[in-house]
Structures are given as structure tokens and as C-alpha cells.
Amino acid sequence: MCGIVGYLGNEEACDILIDALKRLEYRGYDSAGIAIWDKGTINVGRRQGKVDELRKIVCDQNFRGNLGLAHTRWATHGMPSERNAHPHRSEDIVVVHNGIIENYIELKGRLQREGLSFHSDTDTEVIPHLITSYRRKGLSYIDAIREALNDLRGSFALGIISENENLLVAVKKESPLIVGIGDGAYYIASDAPAILDRTNRFIFLEDGDMAVISHNGVTLIDLEGNTIERKVQTVQWSG
């Protein structure tokens, strides 16, 4: 079990993400990491240990921007360490993941034969590499994500960003993930309490849902690319 959060809006993302991640620390405290997009560059910071250890090295001049992801990890594949902490990256693609990829060994071998290099012991790292693989074959960003996800066996809640796209992508299969809708801002989180101080309006993603989030709103599609509809629900819990 791990915790993921994401933000796209008009405010600085770093403090928003770290505060939300702290509320998810019960989901994992082996390591924590963050990725912030700014003008076509993604800066990634990772630390073994709790979220407070990560906080010490981020939210400075190197982690400025209004789009980002963060993750707190409970180790499954790969021992607790900085190298196994999320986010994981392949070229311009950065991913955070909660779940287990059952066929990652098979996929890792395929991707290594294509010349892609791995830098962790996690199952998660195959995901950004798969997206990169399909991008190299000429697919669009969203189509490359869909093709990559259709290769996976297992469970996943994912947050995905790219240096080349001012978008936040979220995908759910058998792991919890919600989209929060604020005032000119959008969030993703494993659990509502992580972002209840920011909004109480949520889309509860269902298995196979992909949310493509821009400054203009949220588009929902399935893994075949068909547009789908989900209700925005107002939650009355207190954060």
C-alpha cells in the first residue's frame, strides 16, 4: 500500500503536495518523493524515510511550478531505499504508482532488449519505460499511455506527467484513486482526507478510468480511448 497525490492549478505545487502527502503517510513511510513540472522541465526529489525527510530537501527554488506529483511508499518490490523511491522516470515521463504489477519481470526483459535502462528494483519502473517505448514508435502521449496500461497485469493507481505536456494524467485499476475539483485547481489522491482542506468535490474513478487533466478541466476516457462520464460528488466530511 502506497499513497499518491497530484496537483495542477495556479499556485505553487510543492507545499500543497507535501502537506497532502503527510496526510497519506499512514499508507507508507519507507520513502517519499516528489516531481514538479515547470516550463518543460521536471525536477524530482526522493528520500528514504518519512515525508518530513523529503520536506527538508524540496519546496525551494529548484522545486517551483504549478503541476506535480508526490508519493509515500510502503515497499513491496525492492527494499526501502532512495533508488527505489517514487517517482520513477523514463526520459520525459514521470510516474507514481500504488499497486502491484504482476508481469513486470516479463515486461522488464522486453524493455531491456529494446535498450531501455533500469535504475531501481521496483515493478513500477516498467510503466514509464513502456510509455517511452510506445512514444518512440510514434504514438501520441495519451495513446502511448493507453497502450502501456493494456500491457500491464495487476493493480494500479497512477499519476503521470511529462516534460512535454502541461497535463496531469490519473489512471485507476483495483487501487483507490480520486480526482478533486477546486477553484481553478485539480487534484488526485489515494484518499479524500489528503485534499479535503483544498476541496470537497470529487470524482471517484472506477476501474479502467483515465482522467486527463488540464487547466481547462477534466476529460475521462477508458483504456480503449472512449469518452466516459462520472458524476462530481460533494463530500461533507471534515478534513
CORPETA-V746926 format. One record per backbone hydrogen bond with DSSP energy under -0.5 kcal/mol. CO is the residue of the C=O (numbers start at 1). NH is the residue of the N-H. If there is no record, write none. Layout:
CO,NH
CO,NH
This chain:
3,72
4,190
5,70
6,188
7,68
8,186
12,16
13,17
14,18
15,19
16,20
17,21
18,22
19,23
20,24
21,24
22,25
24,27
25,28
30,49
31,73
32,47
33,71
34,45
35,69
36,43
37,67
38,41
41,38
41,43
43,36
45,34
47,32
50,53
50,54
51,55
52,56
54,57
54,58
55,58
60,63
65,13
66,9
67,37
68,7
69,35
70,5
71,33
72,3
73,30
73,31
73,75
76,78
81,85
82,85
88,95
90,93
92,163
93,90
94,161
95,87
95,88
96,159
98,157
100,102
100,155
101,104
103,107
104,108
105,109
106,110
107,111
108,112
109,113
110,114
111,116
112,115
123,126
124,127
124,128
125,129
126,130
127,131
128,132
129,133
130,134
131,135
132,136
133,137
134,139
135,138
140,144
141,145
142,146
143,147
144,148
145,149
146,150
147,151
148,151
148,152
149,152
153,102
153,103
155,100
156,173
157,98
158,171
159,96
160,169
161,94
162,165
165,162
165,167
168,213
169,160
170,211
171,158
172,208
172,209
173,156
177,205
178,189
179,203
180,182
180,187
182,184
185,182
186,8
187,180
188,6
189,178
191,194
192,195
192,196
195,198
195,199
200,202
200,235
201,181
202,204
202,233
203,179
203,205
206,209
209,172
210,212
210,221
211,170
211,213
212,219
213,168
214,217
217,214
219,212
220,228
221,210
222,225
226,222
231,233
233,202
233,235
